[in-house]
Amino acid sequence: MLETWLTRTLGITVPLLGAPMGGRAGGRLAGEVTRAGGLGLIGAARYNTPQWLAAESAVARELGGGLLGFGLMTWSLAADDSLLDAVLAERPRVVSLSFGDPAPYVPRVHAAGALAISQINTIEDLRIVEAAGVDAVVAQGHEAGGHTGRIGTLPLLQEVLESTSLPVLAAGGIASGRGLAAVLAAGAEGALVGTALLASPETVGPEYARDRLVAASSTDTVYTDVFDRARHQPWPARWGGRALTNDYTAEWHGRGADEETLAAAYDGNDPRLGVVYAGEAAGLVREQRPAGEIVRDIATRAEELLRRFG
Ligand SMILES: Cc1cc2nc3c(=O)[nH]c(=O)nc-3n(C[C@H](O)[C@H](O)[C@H](O)COP(=O)(O)O)c2cc1C
């Protein structure tokens, strides 16, 4: 068993968090990651209702033996923080507050008995979340799927590990035992894994998203804002999203078209046009596989590799 601050603190057996992926990671995916020994985080998107959260939490709780975690987008709470109340009402063990300053919300997370963690993309972000009082940080690299920053996982992770006394996890491009072993050997307390789980039958979302990911190679992603603008998602400009390339990105990425034009050309029901957020680890996802199998496989192989060093 790989024992780290993360496994000891959460009482889990695999130092791995299932990434909170809005629109893709619901209760089944999160619950299966937890059942396999990690902790799966349910992705709470802006448009999710408290009823949806309660139903997904019940599924995750049942599968995962009661252990729950969620991820929220911090910037979206400024206009309406009722989703945080809905999350805390489920008595989670971990709440991830990423993309923005979590200071207004960390005391509420702690008062509810949960750990507060934040994904960060720069050393400036690290200083902001340290001041906010989070319990751990996740260095999220540019190769990650979904919204992320501009520094690669490995340079960011090394810089963050050198710069803080907080426990550090790594995210972005970790999709096998080799990836987990690498970040643990570097000094991380665990990994947060998204793309590797995205072709699992337990994910939410259209069937074409799983098929397209399996067919994609690691060169088939693009870091872009066109899908946010097409779908009127008011993401702060500093965060683009990494998605699989398709006809839509070929036509509109980097063209500087206005939101109305982008929205008119977008159709989420059409696989050639709809967004599939995924990271550069896409090339490592070669089949639809149950999430629990993936987590157990990552853990076993990481352990084998690390054993080489005693
Ligand atoms: C489809 C998708 C949706 C995501 N949604 C969120 C989200 O709602 N909140 C969040 O904090 N991170 C989100 N992320 C980022 C992940 O939490 C994580 O950083 C990323 O998946 C790690 O990199 P990897 O995909 O290479 O494993 C999302 C990622 C993906 C692929």
The ligand as a Gaussian input file, in Angstrom:
#p B3LYP/6-31G(d) Opt

LIG

0 1
 C      -14.424000      17.031000     -18.491000
 C      -13.688000      17.779000     -17.427000
 C      -14.388000      18.612000     -16.569000
 C      -13.729000      19.285000     -15.536000
 N      -14.448000      20.053000     -14.670000
 C      -13.850000      20.586000     -13.575000
 C      -14.622000      21.234000     -12.570000
 O      -15.849000      21.356000     -12.676000
 N      -13.964000      21.729000     -11.483000
 C      -12.628000      21.579000     -11.322000
 O      -12.092000      21.998000     -10.315000
 N      -11.866000      20.978000     -12.277000
 C      -12.451000      20.459000     -13.372000
 N      -11.690000      19.808000     -14.320000
 C      -10.230000      19.689000     -14.140000
 C       -9.920000      18.460000     -13.279000
 O      -10.322000      18.693000     -11.951000
 C       -8.435000      18.078000     -13.266000
 O       -7.626000      19.164000     -12.975000
 C       -7.935000      17.454000     -14.566000
 O       -8.853000      16.537000     -15.080000
 C       -6.597000      16.755000     -14.295000
 O       -5.898000      16.486000     -15.474000
 P       -6.104000      15.154000     -16.363000
 O       -7.414000      15.364000     -17.036000
 O       -4.957000      15.152000     -17.266000
 O       -6.157000      13.985000     -15.416000
 C      -12.321000      19.135000     -15.375000
 C      -11.632000      18.314000     -16.249000
 C      -12.277000      17.626000     -17.255000
 C      -11.494000      16.717000     -18.147000

